[in-house]
Amino acid sequence: MSSAQTITEVLDEAIRALTLLDLNKLEHLEHRVDEITAAASVNPNGNLGTILAKKHLFAMILQNCRANLNALHRLHGSNTGDQWAH
C-alpha cells in the first residue's frame, strides 16, 4: 500500500473519530501521519508533495477540532456539575 493511500485511510479514520468526538484517536492518528511522512521523506519513489499536503490538511483539522473538543468537554463538565448542584 502506498503512503498516499495510507494517509487517505487515516483521514477516513479521522472523520470517524470526529463523529465520535474522540480526541485521543485524533491525536493517535496525528502520530501515524508523522511516521508516514518521515518514511516517505526517505523514499525517493514516494510522492512527498501529496503526502505533505494531506499532512497539512490533517494538522488543520486536528488543530480546529482540539479546541472545539476541549470546549465541549469543559461545557459538559460544567453542565454535569450544575446538575448535581440543584
C-alpha positions as CSV (number, residue, x, y, z in Angstrom):
1,M,0.0,0.0,0.0
2,S,1.3,3.4,-0.9
3,S,1.9,6.2,1.6
4,A,-0.7,8.3,-0.1
5,Q,-3.3,5.6,0.3
6,T,-2.4,5.1,3.9
7,I,-2.8,8.9,4.5
8,T,-6.2,8.7,2.8
9,E,-7.2,5.9,5.2
10,V,-6.0,7.9,8.1
11,L,-8.2,10.8,7.0
12,D,-11.1,8.5,6.8
13,E,-10.4,7.3,10.3
14,A,-10.2,10.9,11.4
15,I,-13.7,11.6,10.1
16,R,-15.0,8.6,12.1
17,A,-13.1,9.9,15.2
18,L,-14.7,13.3,14.7
19,T,-18.1,11.8,14.5
20,L,-17.4,10.2,17.9
21,L,-15.7,13.3,19.3
22,D,-12.6,11.1,20.1
23,L,-9.7,13.5,20.6
24,N,-7.4,10.6,21.7
25,K,-8.0,8.8,18.4
26,L,-7.3,12.0,16.5
27,E,-4.0,12.5,18.3
28,H,-3.0,8.9,17.7
29,L,-3.7,9.4,14.0
30,E,-1.6,12.5,14.1
31,H,1.4,10.4,15.2
32,R,0.7,7.9,12.4
33,V,0.7,10.7,9.9
34,D,4.1,11.9,11.2
35,E,5.5,8.4,10.9
36,I,4.2,8.0,7.4
37,T,5.6,11.4,6.4
38,A,9.0,10.6,7.8
39,A,9.1,7.3,6.0
40,A,8.1,9.0,2.7
41,S,10.8,11.6,3.0
42,V,13.5,8.9,2.8
43,N,11.8,7.1,-0.1
44,P,12.8,8.7,-3.4
45,N,9.9,7.0,-5.2
46,G,7.2,8.4,-2.9
47,N,5.0,11.4,-3.7
48,L,6.2,13.5,-0.8
49,G,4.3,16.6,-2.0
50,T,0.9,14.9,-1.9
51,I,1.7,13.4,1.5
52,L,2.8,16.7,2.9
53,A,-0.4,18.4,1.6
54,K,-2.5,15.8,3.3
55,K,-0.5,16.0,6.5
56,H,-1.1,19.8,6.5
57,L,-4.8,19.2,6.0
58,F,-4.9,16.7,8.8
59,A,-3.0,19.2,11.1
60,M,-5.5,21.9,10.4
61,I,-8.4,19.6,11.1
62,L,-6.8,18.4,14.3
63,Q,-6.0,22.0,15.5
64,N,-9.6,23.1,14.9
65,C,-11.1,20.0,16.5
66,R,-8.8,20.0,19.5
67,A,-10.0,23.5,20.5
68,N,-13.7,22.6,19.8
69,L,-13.5,19.2,21.6
70,N,-11.8,20.8,24.6
71,A,-14.6,23.4,24.8
72,L,-17.2,20.7,24.6
73,H,-15.6,18.7,27.3
74,R,-15.4,21.8,29.6
75,L,-19.1,22.6,28.8
76,H,-20.1,19.0,29.5
77,G,-18.2,19.1,32.8
78,S,-19.8,22.3,33.9
79,N,-23.3,21.1,32.9
80,T,-22.7,17.9,34.9
81,G,-21.6,19.9,37.9
82,D,-24.7,22.2,37.6
83,Q,-27.0,19.2,37.7
84,W,-25.6,18.0,41.0
85,A,-25.8,21.4,42.5
86,H,-29.6,21.6,42.2
